Amino acid sequence: MKKSTKKIILTMLIVFTMSVSVFAYALMSMTRDQNNRQNMITSFIVDGNVSNEVKQRYIQQGITFLTLYYNENTSDDLVSLVEDLPARFTTSFGEYQIIIIKVYDNETNQTYAVLESINGKEMVNVTKADDMIKPLCAILSYPSIECVSNISEGNI
């Protein structure tokens, strides 16, 4: 074979290999994005449970989960106040950092919350929303202006 023929074949082989790798990368990216979208939480308030795998992914990104277990005796005002927590406890940049998971559990006689973040996990018995403020401030990944103002006022 001539030297020029070898160069053409080698060039064609390299071009083919690069083209296939670009196509494979694009295909893998589309598949990965579809899987990530299926496991995303679309709201800061979720009714029902969330898988531990999804929770751990969000916790690694600095999100705090507050899972509220409530029953028919839990006041609507308490549930409403808990639903307001993501907006109240934003980061210093105004980003939401709390996801509320509401779990209706009529088998228990008490209302309680489980707080989970990169800083740990804590269970809190809840009779009023203020019962969660101090443990929530302690477990948040990022300091919240609401926590700082409560500390300065002596509420915590």
DRENZA-223656 format. One record per residue (C-alpha): x negated, y negated, z. Coordinates in steps of 0.05 Angstrom, whole numbers, plus 5000, padded with zeros to 4 digits. Layout:
// DRENZA-223656
XYZ/...
// end
This chain:
// DRENZA-223656
500050005000/497849304985/496148835041/501648355020/506948915021/504849105092/505548375114/512548335084/514748985118/511848765185/515148085178/521948405162/521248865222/519848285269/525747885240/530348485247/528148605320/529147885339/536047855306/538348485342/535848215409/539547555400/545947935383/545148405443/543947815490/550147465466/554348095474/551648225545/552947495565/560247535542/561348185580/558147915644/562247275641/568747675634/566948095696/565247465736/571747125717/575747725740/572547695809/573146945818/577546625870/581646085835/584345725896/581745515964/587945835995/589046575981/595047006002/592747706018/585948036024/579647915984/574548465972/568148466013/564048445949/567347795926/566747505997/559347656000/558147335933/561546695956/558246716025/551346745992/553246105956/554745746022/562245846025/565645986093/571646436096/577246336147/581846926147/588246766185/592247366210/599147126227/606147406240/613347176242/612246826309/606746376282/609145676273/609545396202/605944766228/599845186248/599545526180/600244846146/594544556189/590145146172/591645046098/589044326105/582244536132/578644606065/580043876049/578243636119/571644006125/568143836060/560643766053/557243086055/557943085979/565443195983/565143915960/569944435989/566344966029/572045346062/576645866031/582846046072/585446756067/592446836096/594347546116/601347666141/600848206195/607348346232/604248916271/600248456316/603248006370/597947476365/595346996314/587847016303/582646796253/576247116230/570846626208/565346876162/559446506132/552046596121/551246396195/555246996220/562247246235/566847056292/573947226314/578146676346/584946736380/589246176354/594945826388/593745146355/589244906298/584444566346/582545256373/578645376308/575044706303/569144836348/567645546323/568745306251/563744746260/558745226290/559245726232/559645256172/553845306124/553544556113/554944026166/561643696155/563242966169/569443206207/564943616254/560243026265/566042566282/569043066330/562343146365/561342396371/568342316400/567042876450/572543336422/567543906413/
// end
